[in-house]
Amino acid sequence: MPSNRRHASLALQCLLLVSLSSAGAVAAEAPSGPGGETPLGGSSPMPDNLLVPSEYATIQAAVDAAVNGEVIVVAGGFYSENVIIDAKAVTIYASGTVWIWPAVNEPVFTIEHTPDEQFVTLQGLVIRDPDDIDLGMPMPSDDDSESYTTACGLYATYASVYVTDCQFVGLQTSGDASMLSHANGGAISARSSNIVLHRSTVQSCESTWGGAVWVYGGSFEATQCLFRGNDAEQGGGLYLFNVESSLEQCELAYNEATVDGSQLGVCGGTLDMKRCRLSGDLATGSAVRANAWYMGTFGFAPTITVANCRFETGDSTEYTYVWYQDAGDGPSLATSTFCDLHRCAGVVESDSELAMLESCDACAADVNFDGVTNMDDLMDVLLQWGDADPFTDLLYESGSSMPPLFDVGVGETDAWDLSLVVTYFGTCG
């Protein structure tokens, strides 16, 4: 007990020091782009900004006037547009709360043929379907003459796009059941493109394949992102088809697939998953479905690595396997944690070394799930400070109820989370 008191005293001192310094050192740090550059707000010299709506009435008008490397600053407000960015690399930055929805049944942003080794950057935007909110503004067209609607948030082809601090809410696409249909991907649909998603949220989106994200070819990288409450036939959260992909510090929660892969579908390609949380799975097949990619009679199994992830079920879980793979060797899951798995028949690996817990909530503030809240948990919180980490961001609402639509952004690891570790320090075990 004296040892616990000493550790708790040290934790309190850490809490005080970090709380005083966090507002300056951490919160002021601007996000960096794929090459380490700061899209806006850093100390490097920036090109002239194009202002919407004070200089240009619409975002599209500013894009048409911009040249490579310029920044379009969009003032807070509501915008109904379908923006096309072709063969340009510009930054679209939200100054204040910027809501954008499609003026017609086409993607809000269509980005094509980005110049080599350059990215289009979208920063701080809320891209959503506003049908459930009366804003007194024009709503997207309901044209029943079309065989499909493509009102996703972002459609990219032969492009490189960096998305940071954005929110995609309530967007839908629908079409035939073809995996190659360009109507797939409720929020983001990409073909032969490089997509980087950072500190962004995709919620309540719907499609045939990939309720939140559908990517065919190219690469996809997501860090500190939340994919929640999305719906599809295959790949309720994401569907990645022959993609070089990575997910790190991401949470996939309460996504649903009516056929298979409630959280994630993978076909060929590569996937590297680190420190991710998959929870509340709803599917008749599996939480993660990994298939081989076939060219004629030749099949190419996906290459997948998984490290330090957490898999847990929801109350209404119906799936059979946590991870189902039809070809190749399944990933090693020995470093991951499994909770509440009494409802499923098995996992891809039934190794005795797997950490199988009755509940992930058995010990409050136990970040690393070792059965006790201690210095290891405190140090983990400090190491992830400022990150939207699915484990150390303890006070972010991650229960069965959905967060309000006006507050769907990712959280961050901060003094509130550290205080929770201090409160429960030395308990359990």
Secondary structure, DSSP 8 states (H G I E B T S, - for coil): -HHHHHHHHHHHHHHHHHHHHHHHHTTT-----TTS--SSSSSS----EEEETTT-SSHHHHHHH--TT-EEEEEEEEEE--EEEES---EEEEEEEEEEE-SSSS-SEEEE---TT--EEEEEEEEE--TTS--SS------TTSS-EE--SEEEES-EEEEES-EEES-BEE--S-TT-TT--SSEEEEEEEEEEES-EEES-B-SB-SSEEEEEEEEEEES-EEES-EEEE-SSEEEES-EEEEES-EEES-EEEEE-SSEEEESSEEEEES-EEEEEEESSEEEEEE-EEETTEEE--EEEEES-EEEE-TT---SEEEEESSS-----TTSEEESGGGSSB-S---TTSEEES-TTSSTT-TT-SSB-SHHHHHHHHHTTTS--TTT-TTS--SSS---TT--S-----HHHHHHHHHTTT-B-
